[in-house]
Amino acid sequence: MKSLMIALCVLGLALLANATLAAPAPAALSWEAPDTREDGTPLTVDEIKEYLIYYTIDGQTPGDGSPIVVNGTLGSEIVTLELLPRVAPYVVGFAISTVDMDGLKSERSEVVSKTFDVNSTAKPGAPTSLEFKMSCGDDCTITEKKTGG
């Protein structure tokens, strides 16, 4: 079974999150869709069935480790992480794989990580919600917005 050549590359990294910000700035990570397979044959966006988005918190995969599946043609999904305040920052990492219409899956992209400071003096230490929207089509974009805390 041949795998798809991963041609995902990070286009932009402008993440900013801090538990003390009143109006957090939006953040985005972007990946270009691959345009060739491992054997060098072309791959069009129309041939991409879905993207598999994997994430970790402090290097650990939450839950059962299943990726978030996003439709390859203008699909989107949202994941919300509830992080408890602590002195040490959290590190959230993302990696993406592509699946074509024949079910062939690419290798995962390199992990792109961002550190989030959720150190809070709030009593009794309410969680900070980080919401990520994952949108895919001609490319994939993960946008982040702090929703609470």
Phi, psi and omega in degrees: 000118180279148179257158177284141176286129180280121179238029180277128177224145182288124178267321183210144177223103181226061184268140176210122176209138179204132184298342182267355180286135178284318179230091185298145178284143177292158180224154180211143169241138180227143176233140173278145176291145177293150179239001175219154175270171180303325180278003177092353179286151182295151174226119179266161178301326179295340180270358180269117180282313184199164174246141175251119183250119181256143175219155177229156173238120183054038177079359181253138177276120180287158176063220183271004178083003180291141177284164171275126183262125179239127179305139183288344180247088176059045177264162174207151177219157179235137173234136178243128178253130176258109183249125180285142177301141176201164182291315180286138178290159174267147174242119179251127181242148179231144172216152184231143169238156178246140176239127180272178184297339178270001180086007177284131186249136178280169170292159176287147173292171173295151179284134174247128186239157175220140178265134179238125178269113178242029175292123186222147175263004180298137177254133003271027179092060181298147179293154173257126180266128173248123181251130179241128174254127181250113183239133182227150177190252175289342176207179176240138178229133174247118179250146184237143177211128177286126186252354180191183176109000000 
